[in-house]
Amino acid sequence: MPYTVQKNPFVVPTNDGKLIEEHVGLASSGDQGLSIAHMIAPSGWSEPHQTPSFDEYTLISRGKKLVEADGDQIVLESGQSILIKAGTRVRYSNPFDEECEYWSVCLPAFSVDSVHREEA
């Protein structure tokens, strides 16, 4: 077939209340070159700093998200996007009073081994 329809994205197990649905990538489709994930981060959510070895594009569809990139703080709002280049020390969080819905595209695909998360 010249196309693939993703009807059942892989839901990544989390323990922080964040919903991660991978539509394309290692866990969902076996694709190593690209991952595409839909995410919903609850109010108050945060994760440790990381220095990924992949480029990550993020597009906010609802709410706001705080991005700390190499010491800068950027607040992304609905309709805005950002590219975080591989090798950037970054931390994502949602310190705001509403949940944040967004899409993430990683090149090459996200993997636990290539995200290089720091210990909390």
C-alpha positions as CSV (number, residue, x, y, z in Angstrom):
1,M,0.0,0.0,0.0
2,P,1.2,3.5,-0.7
3,Y,-0.1,4.8,2.6
4,T,-0.6,3.9,6.2
5,V,-3.5,5.1,8.4
6,Q,-2.7,5.3,12.1
7,K,-5.9,4.4,14.0
8,N,-4.3,3.3,17.3
9,P,-1.3,5.4,18.3
10,F,1.0,3.9,21.0
11,V,0.1,5.4,24.4
12,V,3.4,5.8,26.2
13,P,3.0,4.8,29.9
14,T,3.7,7.8,32.2
15,N,3.4,8.4,36.0
16,D,3.2,12.2,35.8
17,G,-0.3,12.6,34.4
18,K,1.0,13.5,30.9
19,L,-0.7,11.9,27.9
20,I,1.7,10.8,25.1
21,E,0.2,9.3,22.0
22,E,2.9,8.3,19.5
23,H,1.5,8.2,15.9
24,V,4.8,7.6,14.1
25,G,8.1,6.4,15.7
26,L,10.0,3.6,17.2
27,A,7.2,2.4,19.6
28,S,4.3,2.8,17.2
29,S,5.5,2.1,13.7
30,G,9.2,1.1,14.1
31,D,10.2,4.2,12.2
32,Q,13.7,5.3,13.2
33,G,14.0,8.5,11.2
34,L,11.0,10.4,12.6
35,S,8.6,10.4,15.4
36,I,5.3,12.3,15.7
37,A,3.4,12.5,19.0
38,H,0.3,14.2,20.4
39,M,0.6,15.2,24.0
40,I,-1.4,16.7,26.7
41,A,0.5,18.1,29.7
42,P,-1.6,18.8,32.8
43,S,-1.2,22.0,34.8
44,G,1.8,21.8,37.1
45,W,3.6,19.1,35.0
46,S,7.3,19.2,34.5
47,E,10.1,16.9,33.5
48,P,13.9,16.9,34.2
49,H,16.4,18.7,32.0
50,Q,17.5,16.7,28.9
51,T,20.1,17.1,26.1
52,P,18.6,15.1,23.2
53,S,20.6,13.9,20.2
54,F,17.6,14.7,17.9
55,D,15.9,17.9,16.7
56,E,12.5,18.5,18.2
57,Y,9.8,20.6,16.7
58,T,6.9,21.5,19.0
59,L,3.5,23.0,17.9
60,I,1.2,24.2,20.6
61,S,-2.5,23.6,19.8
62,R,-4.0,24.6,23.1
63,G,-2.8,26.3,26.3
64,K,0.8,27.3,27.1
65,K,4.1,25.6,27.7
66,L,7.3,26.8,29.3
67,V,10.6,25.8,27.5
68,E,13.9,26.4,29.1
69,A,16.6,26.1,26.4
70,D,20.3,26.7,27.2
71,G,19.3,29.1,30.0
72,D,16.6,31.0,28.1
73,Q,13.0,30.8,29.1
74,I,10.4,30.8,26.3
75,V,6.6,30.7,26.9
76,L,4.9,29.1,23.9
77,E,1.2,29.8,23.3
78,S,-1.5,28.2,21.2
79,G,-0.6,28.5,17.5
80,Q,3.2,29.0,18.1
81,S,5.9,26.5,17.5
82,I,9.6,26.1,18.3
83,L,12.6,24.0,17.0
84,I,15.0,22.8,19.6
85,K,18.2,21.6,17.9
86,A,20.0,18.4,18.9
87,G,22.5,19.0,21.7
88,T,20.5,21.8,23.4
89,R,20.0,21.4,27.1
90,V,16.3,21.8,27.5
91,R,13.5,21.4,30.0
92,Y,9.8,21.4,29.3
93,S,7.1,22.3,31.8
94,N,3.5,23.5,32.3
95,P,3.4,25.8,35.3
96,F,0.2,27.4,34.1
97,D,-3.4,27.0,35.3
98,E,-4.6,25.1,32.2
99,E,-3.5,21.9,30.5
100,C,-1.3,22.2,27.4
101,E,-2.0,20.3,24.2
102,Y,0.7,20.0,21.6
103,W,2.4,18.0,18.9
104,S,6.0,17.0,18.8
105,V,8.1,15.9,15.9
106,C,11.6,14.4,16.5
107,L,14.2,13.9,13.8
108,P,15.5,11.2,14.1
109,A,12.8,9.4,16.1
110,F,12.6,9.9,19.9
111,S,14.1,7.1,22.0
112,V,14.8,6.8,25.7
113,D,18.5,6.2,24.9
114,S,18.8,9.4,22.8
115,V,16.9,11.9,25.0
116,H,19.7,11.9,27.7
117,R,17.4,13.0,30.6
118,E,19.1,14.2,33.8
119,E,18.3,12.7,37.1
120,A,15.6,14.7,38.9
